[in-house]
């Protein structure tokens, strides 16, 4: 006899394949996800439903971890964010389904989509009423320090970084770098405000770092990294995609510019 499960979001009841719904949620790896999602009919519908449930679970966990950043933590508001994140993550995953190579469990791979998208949704809500101002460099400054020598070194380095940014970066590169690294605007929020993509901003930020490092190394402020370190840095340069295995959920911040 074929088991039947009623979808919570609609009246239609879909027949379930041999793996029962409770089995898939309790032991998600019991299902051959790629095969089921690439199939048709009841088996695919069941896999999609179970995948969405897993996405909701992962997104809900991430939103709960970041709840202090939300202006409204009511159940209704959180549920909207969680379901939006789950829907977007599921769409993204299905678009990249053929790239899954089995190097990790499918559910581990899937959870990353939901976690990244949930973090993106929380940051978007957090910044939706905050103005993002792209401004250029201000006068250089250095953190106060009791040691006069260290204070002088900090001031000198801050001035060198500021000068390098004016010399080798375009106005657009400077504004993007300041927004991401100094003002700590989330990269997905900035991409949305500028009408561009995360990948394009990652590329801009990578170019900024390369140009600044080259200039500061030439002026003696930085040492030249070993060849193997340069090769590793080149391999780890950001790429323009949203694959959870290559994208970062948050841009690291630094205050070496000291330009506020």
Beta strands, then each sheet from edge to edge (+ up, - down):
strand 1: 4-6
strand 2: 13-15
sheet 1: 1+ 2-
end
